[in-house]
């Protein structure tokens, strides 16, 4: 991307084909910035002639179009950029600066300001809208689709053939390297939560809260500015609460949620030029642990610590043992585990609070081959506040690990 602009013959070729081009000039272009950064580079008085460059600014006019302001140190007239005495050149690279894919020539001819876009083969590919920006500048309107549709680098040149230059004076901005404009938002892979069967992934945070890992990956486009920062967020009420922030490409973050609730998570990621993307929302449902104070047990139940179970606890109900649990929802999952050998059974009754809603009843069972983390569920016909009453009917103690409470309606 460094070096002099195309030779004078390139400008002569464009001048010859001008009569056959459909060119449109605009009298006013007012750039408006979006969430992405405005890229500005300035330069001092370092080149003789009327077109000594002083500033280049690249900004978003819309989601699909950029504005490129080229400004000189001193005022210039339209005659100064007539394509013979002087003009501006914009070199565009779409591959990180390795090659120039597009060249834009800005000049005034036949009573209009023009910007002609030439491809790497020297052929006219498009004309861009351009307008004066005061006495010292021009603004080029560059639709993304015309310049490749992805992040690009640009170097601006001015060419002046007039006093005090004996042949021609060329200025560039920046003097070295190029200006990157990242126009592509980062990407985020879907959030990954632990499977319920991976019980060791869940931790007791106290106060009815549970910790668990959330994994995802973020990436910027190949020639973009790179990942700036991401935020993992959890919905709380009508707003989003930030759980963690970082810039690693493939992080695993410890999140926290409340037992018996279904939580909504998302990732907000921005690159270094503030292009932002928001991931799809993913849901994470957390079981109520058998050790929760919201479950009432009679004296026939025993409770033990066991690292192989959810939050390292389990409850065993002897024959005739009873528990009760009040919850709001329309679906309930019974979380069970292996017995010492024989089959264990219990009858349950779900009693609604609202008049007109029907009770639900059934039987659950577990055996020696029941895996840790096994869940069996029942869907109620109505959303309501329900009271679960469970009675152990077998001589084999029934192992309970917790309950899933869901809202499906």
C-alpha positions in Angstrom: 0.0 0.0 0.0 3.0 2.4 0.3 4.5 4.2 -2.6 3.5 6.7 -5.3 0.0 6.8 -6.8 -0.7 5.5 -10.3 1.1 7.2 -13.2 -0.1 10.2 -15.2 -1.2 7.8 -18.0 -3.9 6.4 -15.6 -5.4 9.8 -15.2 -5.2 10.4 -19.0 -7.1 7.2 -19.6 -9.9 8.2 -17.3 -10.2 11.6 -18.9 -10.7 10.0 -22.3 -13.5 7.8 -21.2 -15.3 10.4 -19.2 -17.9 11.4 -21.9 -19.2 7.8 -21.9 -19.6 7.6 -18.1 -22.8 8.3 -16.2 -21.5 10.5 -13.5 -23.5 12.2 -10.7 -22.2 15.0 -8.6 -23.9 16.1 -5.3 -23.8 19.6 -3.9 -23.8 18.5 -0.2 -22.9 15.3 1.6 -23.1 15.4 5.4 -21.5 12.4 7.0 -23.1 10.8 10.0 -21.3 8.3 12.2 -22.6 5.0 13.4 -21.4 2.9 16.4 -18.1 2.2 14.7 -15.1 4.4 15.1 -14.3 7.5 13.1 -10.8 7.1 11.7 -8.9 10.4 11.4 -5.3 11.1 10.5 -3.7 14.5 10.2 -0.4 15.8 8.7 1.6 19.0 8.8 2.8 21.3 6.1 5.3 19.0 4.4 4.7 19.2 0.7 4.9 22.3 -1.6 2.0 23.2 -3.8 -1.7 23.8 -3.5 -2.7 20.2 -2.5 -0.6 19.6 0.6 -2.7 17.1 2.5 -3.7 18.0 6.1 -6.4 15.5 7.1 -8.2 12.4 6.1 -11.3 11.2 8.0 -13.2 8.0 7.3 -16.7 7.6 8.9 -19.9 5.7 8.5 -22.7 7.6 6.7 -24.9 4.5 7.1 -24.7 0.8 7.7 -23.7 0.3 4.0 -21.8 3.5 3.0 -18.7 5.3 4.3 -17.7 8.9 3.8 -14.0 9.7 3.2 -13.0 13.3 3.8 -9.8 14.5 2.1 -8.7 17.9 3.3 -5.7 20.1 2.4 -3.7 22.5 4.5 -4.7 25.5 2.3 -7.8 26.3 0.2 -7.9 25.1 -3.3 -10.1 25.8 -6.3 -11.9 23.4 -8.6 -9.4 24.4 -11.3 -6.6 23.2 -9.1 -8.0 19.7 -9.3 -9.0 19.6 -12.9 -7.2 16.3 -13.5 -4.3 18.0 -15.3 -2.9 20.5 -12.8 -3.9 18.4 -9.8 -6.2 15.7 -8.4 -6.6 13.3 -5.5 -6.1 9.5 -5.5 -7.5 6.9 -3.1 -5.9 3.5 -3.0 -8.1 0.8 -1.6 -6.8 -2.6 -0.3 -9.1 -5.4 0.7 -6.4 -7.9 1.7 -4.7 -6.2 4.6 -2.6 -3.9 2.5 -0.8 -6.5 0.4 -2.3 -5.3 -2.9 -4.3 -2.4 -4.2 -7.7 -3.7 -5.6 -9.3 -0.3 -6.3 -8.1 3.2 -7.2 -10.3 6.2 -6.9 -9.4 9.4 -8.8 -11.1 12.6 -7.6 -11.0 15.6 -10.0 -13.2 18.4 -11.4 -14.1 18.4 -15.1 -17.0 19.6 -17.3 -18.4 21.6 -14.4 -18.7 18.7 -12.0 -16.7 17.1 -9.3 -16.0 13.4 -10.1 -14.7 10.3 -8.4 -13.9 7.4 -10.8 -13.1 4.0 -9.4 -10.7 1.9 -11.4 -10.0 -1.8 -10.7 -6.6 -3.5 -10.6 -6.7 -4.1 -14.4 -7.0 -0.4 -15.0 -10.7 -0.5 -16.1 -13.3 1.9 -14.9 -15.5 -0.1 -12.5 -17.8 2.6 -10.9 -18.3 6.2 -10.2 -18.7 7.4 -6.6 -20.5 10.4 -5.3 -18.3 13.2 -4.3 -18.8 16.8 -3.1 -16.8 19.8 -1.9 -16.3 20.1 1.9 -15.6 23.8 2.3 -12.7 25.5 0.6 -10.1 22.9 1.6 -11.7 19.5 1.1 -13.8 16.9 -0.7 -16.0 14.2 0.7 -16.2 10.9 -1.2 -19.2 8.6 -0.6 -18.1 5.0 -0.8 -20.8 2.3 -0.7 -19.4 -0.9 0.7 -20.6 -3.0 -2.2 -18.6 -0.9 -4.6 -15.3 -1.3 -2.8 -15.5 -5.0 -1.9 -18.0 -5.2 1.0 -15.4 -5.9 3.7 -12.9 -4.2 5.9 -10.4 -2.2 3.9 -7.2 -0.1 4.1 -6.8 3.2 2.3 -4.0 5.6 1.4 -4.8 9.0 0.1 -2.5 10.9 -2.4 -2.6 14.4 -3.8 -0.9 15.1 -7.2 0.0 18.8 -8.0 1.6 20.0 -11.2 2.1 23.7 -10.7 4.2 26.3 -8.9 6.5 25.9 -7.1 6.8 22.3 -8.3 9.0 22.0 -11.4 7.4 18.7 -12.4 4.9 17.4 -9.9 4.5 17.3 -6.2 3.0 14.2 -4.5 1.8 14.0 -0.9 0.4 11.0 0.9 -1.6 10.5 4.0 -0.7 8.6 6.0 3.0 9.2 5.1 3.7 5.5 6.0 1.4 2.5 6.1 -2.4 2.9 5.5 -5.6 3.6 7.4 -7.7 0.6 8.3 -11.5 0.9 8.3 -13.2 -2.1 9.8 -16.8 -2.3 8.5 -17.6 -5.9 9.5 -18.9 -6.8 12.9 -17.4 -9.7 14.8 -19.1 -13.1 15.0 -20.1 -15.1 18.1 -20.7 -18.9 18.2 -23.8 -20.1 20.2 -23.3 -20.2 23.9 -22.6 -23.7 25.3 -23.8 -24.7 28.8 -23.0 -27.9 30.6 -25.4 -30.8 30.1 -27.5 -31.7 33.1 -25.8 -35.1 33.3 -22.4 -33.3 33.9 -23.2 -32.8 37.5 -19.7 -32.0 38.5 -19.9 -28.8 36.4 -22.4 -27.2 38.8 -21.3 -25.6 42.1 -23.1 -24.4 45.1 -22.7 -20.6 45.4 -24.9 -20.4 48.6 -28.1 -18.6 49.1 -29.9 -20.8 46.5 -27.5 -19.8 43.8 -25.6 -22.2 41.4 -22.3 -21.6 39.5 -21.7 -23.2 36.1 -19.4 -22.7 33.0 -20.5 -20.9 29.9 -18.3 -21.3 26.7 -18.3 -19.5 23.4 -16.0 -18.2 20.7 -15.7 -14.8 19.1 -13.8 -13.8 15.9 -13.3 -10.7 13.8 -13.0 -10.8 10.0 -9.6 -11.7 8.6 -8.5 -8.2 7.7 -10.4 -6.4 10.5 -9.2 -4.6 13.5 -9.4 -7.6 15.9 -11.5 -8.3 18.9 -11.8 -5.4 21.3 -13.9 -6.8 24.2 -16.8 -9.1 24.8 -19.4 -9.1 27.6 -21.3 -12.1 28.8 -24.7 -10.9 30.0 -27.7 -12.3 31.9 -31.2 -10.9 31.7 -32.4 -9.5 35.0 -35.9 -8.1 34.8 -36.1 -5.9 31.8 -32.4 -5.2 31.5 -29.1 -7.1 30.9 -26.5 -7.5 33.6 -22.9 -8.1 32.7 -21.5 -11.3 34.2 -18.0 -11.1 32.8 -15.9 -9.2 30.3 -12.7 -10.1 28.4 -11.0 -10.3 25.0 -10.0 -14.0 24.8 -11.1 -15.7 21.6 -12.6 -18.8 23.1 -13.3 -18.2 26.8 -15.0 -20.3 29.4 -16.7 -18.1 32.0 -18.2 -19.1 35.4 -21.8 -17.7 35.5 -24.3 -17.8 38.4 -28.0 -18.5 38.4 -30.8 -19.1 40.8 -32.0 -22.6 41.6 -35.4 -23.5 40.0 -35.1 -20.6 37.4 -34.6 -20.5 33.7 -32.0 -17.7 32.8 -31.4 -16.0 29.5 -27.8 -15.3 28.5 -26.2 -13.5 25.5 -22.8 -12.2 24.4 -22.2 -8.6 23.2 -18.9 -8.3 21.4 -17.1 -5.3 19.7 -14.0 -5.1 17.6 -11.3 -2.5 18.1 -13.2 -0.1 15.9 -16.4 -0.5 17.8 -18.4 -2.6 15.3 -20.7 -4.6 17.6 -22.5 -7.9 17.4 -25.0 -9.5 19.8 -25.3 -13.3 20.0 -28.6 -15.1 20.0 -30.1 -15.5 23.4 -29.7 -19.0 25.0 -31.6 -20.4 27.9 -30.2 -22.2 31.0 -32.5 -23.9 33.4 -31.2 -24.8 36.9 -32.7 -27.5 39.1 -33.8 -26.9 42.7 -31.3 -28.9 44.8 -32.7 -31.6 47.2 -31.0 -29.7 50.0 -33.1 -26.5 49.2 -35.1 -25.0 52.1 -38.0 -24.7 49.7 -38.6 -28.5 50.0 -40.2 -29.9 53.2 -39.3 -33.4 54.4 -40.7 -35.5 57.2 -38.5 -37.5 59.6 -38.4 -40.5 57.3 -35.9 -38.8 55.0 -32.1 -38.8 55.4 -29.7 -36.4 53.7 -26.1 -37.1 52.8 -23.1 -35.5 51.0 -22.0 -37.2 47.8 -19.8 -35.5 45.1 -21.3 -37.6 42.4 -24.7 -35.8 42.8 -26.0 -32.4 42.0 -24.4 -29.8 44.3 -22.9 -32.8 46.1 -26.1 -33.7 48.1 -28.7 -36.4 47.9 -31.8 -37.2 49.9 -33.2 -40.8 50.6 -36.8 -41.4 51.4 -37.7 -44.5 53.4 -41.0 -46.3 52.9 -43.9 -44.0 54.0 -41.6 -41.0 53.8 -43.3 -37.8 52.5 -42.1 -34.5 51.0 -43.8 -31.4 49.8 -42.7 -28.7 47.4 -44.5 -25.5 46.3 -43.6 -24.0 43.0 -44.9 -21.9 40.1 -44.8 -23.3 36.6 -46.4 -25.8 34.2 -43.8 -28.5 34.1 -41.9 -30.4 36.8 -38.9 -32.7 36.4 -38.0 -35.3 39.1 -34.2 -35.7 39.4 -33.3 -39.1 40.6 -30.3 -41.4 41.0 -29.3 -45.0 41.4 -30.6 -47.1 44.3 -28.5 -49.7 46.1 -30.1 -52.4 43.9 -33.9 -53.0 44.1 -36.5 -50.6 42.5 -37.7 -47.7 44.5 -41.1 -46.1 43.9 -43.1 -43.1 45.0 -46.6 -41.7 44.2 -47.0 -38.0 43.6 -49.9 -35.6 43.6 -49.8 -32.1 42.1 -52.5 -29.8 43.5 -53.2 -26.5 41.7 -54.0 -23.3 43.5 -56.4 -21.8 41.0 -60.0 -23.0 40.9 -60.9 -24.9 37.8 -57.4 -26.4 37.2 -57.1 -30.1 37.5 -54.8 -32.1 39.8 -52.1 -34.3 38.3 -51.0 -37.7 39.8 -48.6 -40.4 38.9 -45.7 -42.7 40.0 -41.9 -42.3 39.7 -39.3 -45.0 40.1 -35.5 -45.6 40.2 -33.3 -48.7 40.2 -29.7 -49.6 40.6 -29.1 -48.9 36.9 -30.6 -45.4 37.1 -27.8 -43.0 36.3 -26.9 -39.9 38.3 -28.7 -36.9 36.8 -31.6 -38.9 35.5 -34.8 -36.8 35.2 -38.4 -37.8 34.5 -41.0 -35.1 34.1 -44.7 -34.3 34.0 -46.4 -31.5 32.0 -49.4 -29.9 33.6 -52.2 -28.5 31.5 -52.1 -25.1 33.2 -49.6 -22.5 34.4 -50.3 -22.2 38.2 -48.8 -22.4 41.6 -48.7 -26.1 42.5 -48.1 -28.1 45.6 -46.2 -31.3 45.1 -46.9 -34.1 47.6 -44.7 -37.2 47.2 -45.0 -40.5 49.2 -42.4 -43.3 49.0 -44.2 -46.6 48.6 -41.3 -49.1 48.2 -39.2 -50.8 50.9 -36.2 -49.6 48.9 -35.4 -45.9 49.8 -36.0 -43.5 46.9 -33.0 -41.2 46.0 -34.0 -37.6 45.2 -31.5 -35.1 43.7 -33.8 -32.2 43.1 -36.5 -30.8 40.8 -36.6 -28.9 37.5 -39.3 -26.2 37.4 -40.2 -25.0 33.9 -42.5 -22.5 32.2 -43.6 -23.8 28.8 -46.7 -21.8 28.2 
